Amino acid sequence: MNFCYLLESTDLGGGVRVILDQARALIKRGHQVEIRALKGNHAWYPHSVTIRYVSRLDMPFEAENHPDALICTYWTTIAPGKRLNVPVTLHLCQGYEGDIPELGHVHADIVAAYQHQFPKITIGEWLVDRLYTVFGRDRFHAYNIGQIVDLSLFQRPRLSIIKWLPRRIRHRMPINIMAVGDYLISCKGIADALMAVVILRQKYPRIRLIRASLWPVTEDEQRITRVDESYVCLSPRRMVPLFMKTDLLLAPSLPPEGFGLPAAEAMACGIPVVLTKIPSYLGFDGIHDYACFVDVHAPEAIAECATKIINSRQLYSRLQQRGLQVAHNNFNSDRVAQNIENLVLSCLLKKR
C-alpha cells in the first residue's frame, strides 16, 4: 500500500519522532510512504528517512503516487487533509491538543478540526476514551494502534553500568536524577520534579540534577534548585548516553500528557522511574508495578518514592526488570505498523 503523512514541521520533538518511526515501520513491512512537511530540519533523526518539503500540504498527488491512505497528524494538518480528498484519511492523535492550556487561544479551532469525521488513530487506549468523552461516540471512530519506542537505540545497558545506589551513598558518591521536558509546558510538571529534588537534597546533598529539554533552563528553575547539567535539543542518539549515567527518572506529568516518551525510553534502558497517576502513564501496562506512582502536584510523594528506590536494592531491581519488560513487550514497532495496515485494509474494503 501507499501511505502519506502530513506534518507541519520535522523539527526535533517526540511527536515527530513517533511519526517517523511509524513511517519507518511501514516501509519495513513493504509499504511505500511519503512524508510531506511544510518546514523543519530532520537531520536529528537517527535513521535514514526521506522527507518531501512542500509549500502546501494540499498539493495534488501525481497519479502514480496517489496514496491509498492519508494520515493527518497535528490538528492544523486536518484542513489540508480534507482538501486532498483521499478516500481513506485518518487522523493520528498523540494527545488531545484541546486539553493543553497553552493552546487555549485556538481551542475553538482545535475543536472544529477534531469534529471532522475522519477516523482517529491514537497511541494509547486512554486517548480513545478521552476523545469519546469530549466528542461522543457518534462523531467518529477512534482506534488505538499502540506506541513505538525505538528499541534499537534505547535498550538495557551492560550490567556493569547498572549502579547499586545505597553502596554509592555510603561512599559519598553522587546520585544522578533526571527530569526531561520543558519547564514552561505546564503538562510536563517539571516544577514538581524540581521541588522534589529540593526535598531529596536535604537528605542526600550529593544528588545531581540533570535536565534535558527543547529550551534552555530558565531562571525560575534555577531559583527552585540547582541544575547540575542541562542539555538542549539532544537528538535521540545523544539522549542514550545521558540515560546511561542516570540513576532515576522523575516524570511528574499532568493528565493532558499524551504519552510521555522519555519515561518509556528510560524504562527501556533499565532506569527506574517515578510517574504520576495519569491516564497515559497508567496505560503503559495493565499491571501498575513498573514504576512508583504518585498523585499529580505532589513533590513530597515524589521525594518519598525516590528515597524508597534509592535505599532498596530489591525495589530498584524490580522496577528495572518490570520497566524493561513493559518497554520491550508493549512498544513494538512492527505491531504498530501491522495495526495501521489492518485498519487501512478494513477501511478500503468498506469503500468497495
N, C-alpha and C positions, 0 to 999 in steps of 0.2 A: 504493500500500500504506500501511498504518497501522503505525507503529513506536512503541514506548515504551521509554525508557531509565530505569533505576533508579539514583539517586545517593544516597549518604549525605549529602553536603554540596556546595553550589555555591560555597563559598569559593574564593578565588584559589589556583590551582595549575595546573601544566602538564597533569596528568591530567584535570582538569575541563575545561580549555580544549580538549583533544582531543575530548572527548565532545561539547561544544557545537559544535565545528567540524564533527564528523560529522553532527550533527543538522541544522545549517545547510545542509550539502551535500546531504543527503537531501531537505530541503524544496525546495531549488533544483531538484532533479530531479522535483518534482511530488508528493512523498510527504507524508503527514501524520505529524507527530512530536510525541509528548507526552513531556516530560521531568519525571519525578517526583523530588522531593528531600525529605528529612526536614528539612533546615535549610540555613542559609547565606545569603549575600548575593552575587548575581551582577552587581551594578552595575559591577564592574570589567571585565566582558566587553565588547569594543569594538563588538559588533554587536547589533542588536535580537534578543532571544530571550525566549520565554515559558516560565517555569518554574511547574509546579504543585507548591506546597509542601503536603505531606500529613503527617498524624500517623502513618500506617503505610504502608509501601511496598506492602504486600499488600492494600490496599483493593480490593474488587471493581471491575471496569470497568463502566461503563454500556454497555448493549447496543450503542448506536450508535457507541461509541468503543472497542470491543474491538479490541486490536491484532492484526495479522497476525504480528508478530514482537516479542518482548520481549527487550531487551538488558540483562543484568545487568552491572555494572561492578566496583567494588571487591568483594573477596571476601565482605564482610558483606552484600552485596545478593543473594547466590545463594540463601540460605534463603527470603527473601520471594518471590523469583522462582519458586522451586519451588511455593510455595503458590498462586500465581496460575494455574498450570496452563495456560499459553498453549502451544499445540502446537509452535510454533517459538520456542524460547527459546535464546538464545545468551549466552555469557559473554565479554565483552570483557576481554582481558588486556593490560595495558600494561607489565607487569613482574611476574614471579612473586614474590608477597609472601612466600612461604616462604623465599626467599633473603635476606631483609632481617634483619640481626642484631637491629635494634631491635624487631622483631616476634616475637622468639624465644619470648616468654611465651605467644603464641597460635598457635604453629607447628602444633600438633596440630589446632586448629580450622581453620586455613587448608587443611591437607592434606585434612581431611574435606570441606570445601566444594568443593575442586577435584575431588574424586573423583566428584562427580555427573556424569552422562553428558551434560550439556549440551555441544554443540559449542563449542569455544573459537575466538574470532577474535582475532588478535594484530596488533600494529602492525609486526611485522618477522619475517622467517623465523627469526631466532635464537631467538625466543620459542617458535615451533613446535618447534624442536629441543630447547629446554630442557624444555618440558612433556612431550614424549615421553620424554626421558631420565629425568625424575623419575617419571612415572606409567605409562610404556609406551604402546604404540600401540593397545592393546585397550580401554582405559578410555573414551576419547572421541576424536572427530575434532578436529583443530586446523587452522585456515586463516589464512594471512597475508593481511590486507586492505590493508596499507600504512599509511603515516603521512601526516598533513596538517601542513604549515606554512602559516600564514596569509600568503600572498604578496601580499595586498592591503595588508598592513602592513609586513612585513619584506621589503624589496626593496633593490636596489642603489642607493646614494646617487648624487647628482650627481658627475660626475668631478672637479669642483673640490674635493670634500670628501675624496677619497681621497688619503692622505698618503704621501709618499715618505720613509721613516724615516731612512736614512743622511744625507740632507741636513739633516734636523731635528737629528740628533745633532751634526753639525758646527757647527750654530748654537746648540747647547746648549738645545734646546727639549725639553720633556717628552715621554715616550712613555707612552701610556695602555694599561695592561694590565688586562684584566677577568677576574674569576672569578665565576661565578654558581652559587649553591646554598648550602644550609645547612651550616655547619661541623659541626654535631652529627649530621648524617645521614652515616654512615660511607661509603656508596657514592658520595658526591659527590667524595671525595678532596680536599677543599679544603685540608687541611693540606699536602698535597704541592704544591699550587699556591703556597701562601704560602712554603714552603721554597724553591721555585724562584725566587720573587721576591727572597728574601734573597740568593741566589747572583747573580742578574742585577744587583742594586743594587751589588754590589762592582765591577762593570764600568761600569754605567750608573746613576750616582747619581740622575739625574733621572727615573727611572721612577716613574710614579704608578700606584698600585694602586686599582682600582675594584671594589667588592664589591656585588653585588645578591643579596638573599636574602629569605626569608619571615620571618626573625628578625634582630634587631639583631646587629651584630658583637660577638663575645664577648671577654672579657678575654684568653682564651688566644690568640685570633687576633692581638690587638694585641701580645702578648708575642713572637709569632713575627716579625712585621714590621709596619711602619706601614701602616695602611689610610687612603688619602688621601680617598676618597669612599665613603660607604656608603649604600645605598638599601634600604628595607624595603618589601615588598609592593607593588612597582611593577606597575601594570596593563600589559598589552601595549602600549598606546599610549604609555605613559611609558617603556617599555623602548626604543622605537625611537630617540629622540634620544640615549639613553645609548650604544646601539650606534654611532650616527653619529660619536661622538667617541672611539670605542675603536679602537686600532691592532691589537690582538692579543688573542685569547681563549684562556685556558688552561682545559681541561676534562679533568682527570685522574681521571675516574670509575673505579670498580671494577666487576667483572663483574656484580653484581646490578642495575646501572643498566638500566632498561627501555628507554630510548631516548636521552635527553639532548637535549631540545628546544632549550635555549639555544644549543647548538653548531650545530644545523641552522639556527636563526634567524640566528645570526651569519654563517654561510656565505651565506645568502640576502641579507644586507646587504653582502657583499663584504669580510668581515673574515677574514683568515687565522686558522686555529685549530691548536692543539696538542692532540691527542687521545691517549688511551690505547688500547692494542690489546685492546679488549674486544669481545665479540660485537655489542653494539648499534652502536657506532661503526663497526666494520668492516662492518656490514650496510648502511650508508648507500648504498654502491655496490659493484659487483663489482671495480672497479679502485681500489686504495687510494692514489691520488695526490692526493686532495682535502684532505689535512691532513698535518701532520708527526706521525707516530705514535711513541709511546714505550711502554715497559713500565709496568705499574702500580707505584706506590710508587717512582718514580724521579725525584725532584726535579732531580738533576743532568742527566738526559737532557732533561727539560722545559726547563731553562735553556739547554742546548746547542741544542735546536731553536729556541727563541725567539731566541737570538743569531744563528743562521743566517738566520732570517726577517728580523730587524732589519737585517742587513748585506747582504742580497742583493735587489736590485731585481727580478731575474729570478724568484727563488723567491717573493717577496712577490706579484708579479703573477700567477704561475702558480697559486698557491693561491687567490688571489682569483677567477680565472676558473673554475677547476675547482669551487670551492665554490659559486659562482653556478650553474654548470651542473648540479651534483648536486641542489642545493636545488630548482631550478625544474623539473627533469626527473622527479625521483623522489618528490616530496612533494605531489602534485597532489590537491586535494580532490575533484574530480569523479571521478577514477579510484577513490578510496577508496569514495565513495558507490556507484559502479557495482559494485564488488566486493561490498559488503554486499548490494545489491539482487540481484545474480546468485545469491549464496549463499542468500538467503531464498527466492527463487523456486524454486531447486533443492530446498530443504527442503520447501516447500509441495507441490511436485509429488510428492515421495516420500510425503507424508502422504495423498495421494488414493488 
